[in-house]
């Protein structure tokens, strides 16, 4: 119970600090995907074969920004909390974990807004939308695993943060968010499918913007990716955590 209270307090602190002295607060998190959506509609909608491009792009953008925000904010979570880690007996894993929980709060609010707004762009309300809950949990588990790897390595190699910031735009355009999969030629298809984010975006898009249910194979692929990412991330984090205090 005490650990849950600590995680809650850290997550609440993250949300408060993120929007401190901000006039519109949470709405900045809504405006950014909206701005990207408007740009994509202008640039890509004319060459897209997707019938409802706004819904198609939004279903990918919301989840991409969740992933990008969590990794960007968590990568330095241990270093930025060095004072707390050295003075209080708090499990170090709580710091990246609290980042993902606070960003989940933002994702839930953003999804609620977009679910209402996207009804005018063709979103069909059905029980299938409830599948977004396990999809979010799987994506969160995958993101947490990657976050644990990045923030652990960043303690010892501060270039990791810069490298990740550099690689992220490439990862974004390697994922079919702004453009439909039909534009990917066979030559590059395997390259795109080697990107694990592709499967989670495809899962969320299948739930939100497509009439069919996600296939069992897609669920299994996402489950395996989430499990492997978390286990690998937790293993690396657990292996290095005893050296954090001497390195921060």
C-alpha positions in Angstrom: 0.0 0.0 0.0 2.9 2.4 0.8 4.5 1.7 -2.6 1.2 2.4 -4.4 1.0 5.7 -2.4 4.5 6.6 -3.4 3.9 5.9 -7.1 0.7 7.9 -7.0 2.5 10.8 -5.4 5.4 10.7 -8.0 2.9 10.5 -10.9 0.9 13.4 -9.5 4.1 15.4 -9.1 4.9 14.7 -12.8 1.5 16.0 -14.0 1.7 19.1 -11.8 5.3 20.0 -12.9 4.5 19.4 -16.5 1.7 21.9 -16.6 3.0 24.3 -13.9 2.7 28.0 -15.1 1.0 26.8 -18.3 -2.0 28.8 -19.3 -3.9 26.0 -21.1 -2.3 23.1 -19.3 -3.4 19.7 -20.6 -4.8 21.2 -23.8 -1.2 21.5 -25.2 -1.2 17.7 -25.3 -4.3 17.9 -27.5 -3.2 20.8 -29.7 0.1 19.0 -30.8 -1.6 15.9 -32.4 -4.3 18.2 -33.8 -1.6 20.4 -35.5 0.1 17.3 -36.9 -3.3 16.0 -38.1 -4.0 19.3 -40.0 -0.6 19.1 -41.6 -1.1 15.5 -42.6 -4.5 16.2 -44.1 -3.0 19.0 -46.2 0.0 16.9 -47.3 -1.1 13.3 -47.4 -4.8 13.1 -47.7 -4.8 13.7 -51.5 -2.4 10.9 -52.2 -4.0 8.5 -49.6 -6.3 5.7 -50.7 -7.9 5.7 -47.2 -11.6 6.7 -47.2 -11.6 8.4 -43.8 -8.1 9.8 -43.6 -8.7 12.0 -40.5 -9.8 9.1 -38.4 -7.0 6.9 -39.8 -4.3 9.4 -39.0 -5.7 10.3 -35.6 -5.9 6.7 -34.4 -2.1 6.4 -35.0 -1.1 9.9 -33.8 -2.7 9.7 -30.4 -0.7 6.5 -29.6 2.5 7.7 -31.1 2.5 10.8 -29.0 1.9 8.7 -25.9 5.0 6.6 -26.8 7.1 9.6 -27.7 6.2 11.6 -24.5 6.8 8.6 -22.2 10.2 7.8 -23.6 11.3 11.5 -23.9 10.3 12.3 -20.3 11.5 9.0 -18.7 14.9 8.8 -20.3 16.3 11.3 -17.8 14.0 10.4 -14.9 16.7 8.8 -12.8 19.2 11.5 -13.3 16.8 14.3 -12.7 15.6 12.7 -9.5 19.1 12.1 -8.1 18.5 14.2 -5.0 15.4 12.2 -4.1 17.0 8.8 -4.9 20.1 9.6 -2.7 18.1 11.0 0.3 15.0 8.8 0.4 14.6 5.0 0.4 12.4 4.8 -2.7 12.8 1.9 -5.3 14.4 3.5 -8.3 12.0 1.8 -10.7 9.2 4.0 -9.3 10.6 7.0 -11.2 10.2 5.7 -14.8 7.1 3.9 -13.7 5.5 7.1 -12.5 6.3 8.8 -15.8 4.3 6.2 -17.7 1.4 6.3 -15.3 1.2 10.1 -15.5 1.3 9.9 -19.3 -1.4 7.2 -19.2 -3.6 9.8 -17.5 -3.0 12.2 -20.4 -3.7 9.5 -22.9 -7.1 8.6 -21.3 -8.1 12.3 -21.4 -6.9 12.7 -25.0 -8.7 9.5 -26.1 -11.9 10.8 -24.5 -11.7 14.1 -26.4 -10.8 12.4 -29.7 -13.5 9.7 -29.3 -16.1 12.5 -29.1 -14.5 14.7 -31.9 -13.9 11.8 -34.3 -17.6 10.8 -34.2 -18.1 13.6 -36.8 -15.4 12.0 -39.0 -16.9 8.6 -39.1 -16.0 6.9 -35.8 -18.6 4.2 -35.1 -19.4 3.6 -31.4 -19.5 -0.1 -30.7 -18.4 -2.6 -28.1 -15.3 -3.1 -30.2 -13.9 0.2 -28.9 -13.6 -1.5 -25.5 -10.7 -3.5 -26.9 -8.7 -0.3 -26.8 -8.2 -1.0 -23.0 -6.1 -4.2 -23.5 -4.4 -2.6 -26.5 -3.3 0.4 -24.3 -2.1 -2.0 -21.6 0.0 -4.0 -24.0 1.5 -0.8 -25.6 2.2 0.6 -22.1 4.0 -2.6 -21.1 6.1 -2.5 -24.3 6.9 1.2 -23.7 7.8 0.6 -20.1 10.3 -2.1 -21.1 12.0 0.2 -23.6 11.9 3.1 -21.1 13.7 1.0 -18.5 16.5 0.2 -21.0 16.9 3.8 -22.1 16.8 5.4 -18.7 19.2 2.8 -17.3 21.8 3.3 -20.1 21.4 7.0 -19.9 22.7 7.0 -16.4 26.1 5.8 -17.7 26.1 7.2 -21.2 24.4 10.6 -21.4 24.6 10.5 -25.2 21.7 8.0 -25.1 19.2 10.8 -24.6 20.6 12.8 -27.6 20.7 9.6 -29.7 17.1 8.8 -28.9 15.9 12.3 -29.8 17.8 12.0 -33.1 16.4 8.5 -33.9 12.8 9.3 -33.0 11.7 11.2 -36.1 13.1 8.4 -38.3 11.1 5.9 -36.2 8.0 8.1 -36.6 8.2 8.1 -40.4 9.1 4.5 -40.5 5.7 3.8 -38.9 2.7 4.1 -41.2 0.9 6.9 -39.3 0.6 9.7 -41.8 0.5 7.4 -44.8 -1.4 4.2 -45.5 0.3 0.8 -45.7 -0.7 0.6 -49.4 2.0 3.2 -50.2 4.8 0.9 -48.8 6.4 -1.0 -51.7 7.4 -4.7 -51.2 11.0 -3.6 -51.2 10.5 -1.7 -47.9 7.7 -3.7 -46.4 10.1 -5.9 -44.3 11.9 -2.8 -43.0 8.7 -1.3 -41.8 7.6 -4.6 -40.2 10.9 -4.8 -38.3 9.7 -1.7 -36.4 7.8 -3.0 -33.3 5.7 0.2 -33.0 4.1 -0.7 -36.3 2.2 -3.6 -34.7 0.8 -1.5 -31.8 -0.3 1.3 -34.1 -1.9 -1.3 -36.4 -3.7 -2.8 -33.5 -5.1 0.5 -32.2 -6.0 1.6 -35.8 -7.8 -1.7 -36.4 -9.9 -1.1 -33.3 -10.7 2.6 -33.9 -10.9 3.1 -37.6 -11.4 -0.2 -39.3 -14.7 -2.2 -39.5 -13.0 -5.6 -38.8 -11.8 -6.9 -35.4 -8.0 -7.3 -34.9 -6.8 -10.7 -35.9 -5.6 -13.2 -33.3 -2.2 -13.2 -34.9 -1.9 -9.4 -34.4 -2.8 -9.7 -30.7 -0.2 -12.5 -30.2 2.4 -10.4 -32.0 1.7 -7.4 -29.7 1.6 -9.6 -26.6 5.0 -11.2 -27.4 6.6 -7.8 -28.2 5.2 -6.3 -24.9 6.4 -9.3 -22.9 9.9 -9.5 -24.4 10.3 -5.7 -24.1 9.3 -5.6 -20.4 11.4 -8.7 -19.4 14.5 -7.4 -21.2 14.0 -3.9 -19.8 13.4 -5.1 -16.3 16.5 -7.5 -16.5 18.8 -4.7 -17.7 17.4 -2.2 -15.1 17.7 -4.7 -12.3 21.2 -5.6 -13.3 22.4 -1.9 -13.3 20.3 -0.3 -10.6 22.9 -0.9 -7.8 25.4 1.3 -9.7 23.0 4.2 -10.3 23.7 6.1 -7.0 27.5 6.2 -7.7 26.9 7.4 -11.3 24.3 10.1 -10.9 
